[in-house]
């Protein structure tokens, strides 16, 4: 994980500190952040620009966590 992404994970954890979550919900947010960053980095590695990489990662996560 790159430094920017590890910083983002730290910021995500800091943002959650003031909120009341049970352990499962907190772990779920961390899982989603990690999945997003993985998809985002992979899109960048495939040559997508930053905006397209964000859109691609968002679409992948939306599909992964979509519930009917």
Backbone as CSV, one residue per row, in Angstrom:
resi,resn,N_x,N_y,N_z,CA_x,CA_y,CA_z,C_x,C_y,C_z
1,UNK,0.862,-1.174,0.000,0.000,0.000,0.000,0.903,1.229,0.000
2,UNK,0.575,2.163,-0.877,1.399,3.364,-0.969,1.208,4.259,0.256
3,UNK,2.114,5.231,0.414,2.038,6.140,1.562,0.729,6.916,1.570
4,UNK,0.294,7.401,0.389,-0.973,8.141,0.317,-2.137,7.277,0.779
5,UNK,-2.129,6.008,0.377,-3.217,5.115,0.760,-3.157,4.766,2.235
6,UNK,-1.961,4.604,2.781,-1.879,4.321,4.214,-2.304,5.552,5.008
7,UNK,-2.009,6.741,4.486,-2.496,7.969,5.125,-4.017,8.014,5.091
8,UNK,-4.611,7.631,3.957,-6.067,7.631,3.840,-6.692,6.660,4.840
9,UNK,-6.084,5.500,5.016,-6.603,4.540,6.003,-6.509,5.144,7.406
10,UNK,-5.412,5.824,7.707,-5.269,6.473,9.023,-6.330,7.543,9.207
11,UNK,-6.568,8.345,8.166,-7.588,9.391,8.250,-8.975,8.783,8.428
12,UNK,-9.227,7.658,7.758,-10.513,6.970,7.915,-10.693,6.532,9.357
13,UNK,-9.647,5.966,9.942,-9.714,5.535,11.342,-9.909,6.731,12.269
14,UNK,-9.214,7.844,11.995,-9.364,9.036,12.836,-10.778,9.590,12.733
15,UNK,-11.344,9.593,11.532,-12.698,10.117,11.341,-13.722,9.272,12.089
16,UNK,-13.448,7.985,12.230,-14.387,7.089,12.901,-14.269,7.152,14.419
17,UNK,-13.185,7.708,14.944,-12.969,7.706,16.393,-14.059,8.437,17.160
18,UNK,-14.557,9.535,16.625,-15.571,10.300,17.333,-16.967,9.715,17.204
19,UNK,-17.112,8.710,16.363,-18.418,8.114,16.127,-18.539,6.808,16.900
20,UNK,-19.750,6.449,17.231,-19.986,5.231,17.996,-20.335,4.091,17.043
21,UNK,-19.419,3.159,16.869,-19.651,1.987,16.031,-19.319,0.754,16.842
22,UNK,-20.053,-0.323,16.567,-19.636,-1.584,17.160,-18.455,-2.112,16.347
23,UNK,-17.797,-3.121,16.845,-16.576,-3.629,16.210,-16.843,-4.125,14.791
24,UNK,-17.993,-4.760,14.560,-18.301,-5.276,13.224,-18.473,-4.149,12.211
25,UNK,-19.154,-3.087,12.604,-19.358,-1.950,11.703,-18.030,-1.272,11.391
26,UNK,-17.215,-1.087,12.415,-15.900,-0.467,12.218,-15.055,-1.308,11.267
27,UNK,-15.060,-2.624,11.461,-14.298,-3.511,10.585,-14.848,-3.449,9.160
28,UNK,-16.157,-3.316,9.023,-16.768,-3.203,7.697,-16.301,-1.964,6.955
29,UNK,-16.228,-0.833,7.666,-15.732,0.396,7.040,-14.278,0.242,6.605
30,UNK,-13.473,-0.389,7.443,-12.063,-0.601,7.088,-11.951,-1.525,5.878
31,UNK,-12.792,-2.557,5.828,-12.793,-3.481,4.697,-13.161,-2.750,3.407
32,UNK,-14.191,-1.907,3.469,-14.607,-1.165,2.278,-13.532,-0.179,1.833
33,UNK,-12.895,0.500,2.786,-11.819,1.439,2.434,-10.655,0.696,1.789
34,UNK,-10.303,-0.461,2.344,-9.206,-1.252,1.791,-9.557,-1.778,0.399
35,UNK,-10.787,-2.249,0.226,-11.219,-2.742,-1.086,-11.199,-1.613,-2.117
36,UNK,-11.666,-0.427,-1.723,-11.649,0.724,-2.631,-10.220,1.041,-3.057
37,UNK,-9.311,1.095,-2.085,-7.922,1.447,-2.397,-7.270,0.401,-3.286
38,UNK,-7.593,-0.870,-3.067,-7.053,-1.936,-3.909,-7.529,-1.765,-5.350
39,UNK,-8.825,-1.530,-5.527,-9.384,-1.328,-6.872,-8.811,-0.068,-7.516
40,UNK,-8.689,0.987,-6.739,-8.157,2.259,-7.228,-6.710,2.094,-7.704
41,UNK,-5.881,1.453,-6.886,-4.475,1.244,-7.263,-4.358,0.376,-8.509
42,UNK,-5.193,-0.653,-8.596,-5.152,-1.533,-9.764,-5.541,-0.770,-11.029
43,UNK,-6.538,0.089,-10.932,-6.938,0.899,-12.091,-5.804,1.837,-12.511
44,UNK,-5.137,2.448,-11.531,-3.994,3.315,-11.861,-2.886,2.509,-12.530
45,UNK,-2.623,1.298,-12.017,-1.587,0.443,-12.600,-1.916,0.042,-14.034
46,UNK,-3.205,-0.022,-14.357,-3.620,-0.379,-15.714,-3.613,0.829,-16.651
47,UNK,-3.242,2.000,-16.120,-3.087,3.174,-16.964,-4.239,4.158,-16.954
48,UNK,-5.242,3.920,-16.114,-6.355,4.868,-16.029,-5.886,6.153,-15.349
49,UNK,-6.498,7.291,-15.729,-6.188,8.531,-15.019,-6.879,8.492,-13.653
50,UNK,-6.560,9.445,-12.800,-7.040,9.423,-11.416,-8.567,9.456,-11.326
51,UNK,-9.201,10.302,-12.119,-10.667,10.420,-12.075,-11.320,9.105,-12.497
52,UNK,-10.835,8.526,-13.583,-11.396,7.267,-14.066,-11.121,6.141,-13.076
53,UNK,-9.957,6.154,-12.434,-9.634,5.133,-11.434,-10.591,5.217,-10.248
54,UNK,-10.921,6.431,-9.826,-11.875,6.613,-8.721,-13.252,6.112,-9.140
55,UNK,-13.683,6.472,-10.347,-14.990,6.028,-10.833,-15.046,4.508,-10.950
56,UNK,-13.976,3.911,-11.445,-13.918,2.464,-11.596,-13.983,1.775,-10.240
57,UNK,-13.191,2.250,-9.293,-13.197,1.659,-7.949,-14.569,1.799,-7.299
58,UNK,-15.208,2.935,-7.497,-16.541,3.162,-6.932,-17.558,2.206,-7.541
59,UNK,-17.506,2.020,-8.856,-18.439,1.097,-9.512,-18.223,-0.336,-9.038
60,UNK,-16.967,-0.735,-8.879,-16.672,-2.089,-8.415,-17.215,-2.291,-7.009
61,UNK,-16.978,-1.334,-6.111,-17.496,-1.462,-4.742,-19.016,-1.456,-4.717
62,UNK,-19.628,-0.615,-5.523,-21.091,-0.589,-5.584,-21.634,-1.950,-5.995
63,UNK,-20.974,-2.578,-6.952,-21.395,-3.895,-7.411,-21.152,-4.957,-6.339
64,UNK,-20.002,-4.883,-5.683,-19.665,-5.878,-4.653,-20.636,-5.852,-3.482
65,UNK,-21.055,-4.665,-3.082,-21.863,-4.536,-1.872,-23.334,-4.239,-2.170
66,UNK,-23.735,-4.389,-3.437,-25.129,-4.135,-3.823,-26.038,-5.214,-3.238
67,UNK,-27.141,-4.764,-2.679,-28.138,-5.698,-2.151,-29.467,-5.412,-2.819
68,UNK,-30.142,-6.464,-3.235,-31.463,-6.295,-3.862,-32.524,-6.066,-2.833
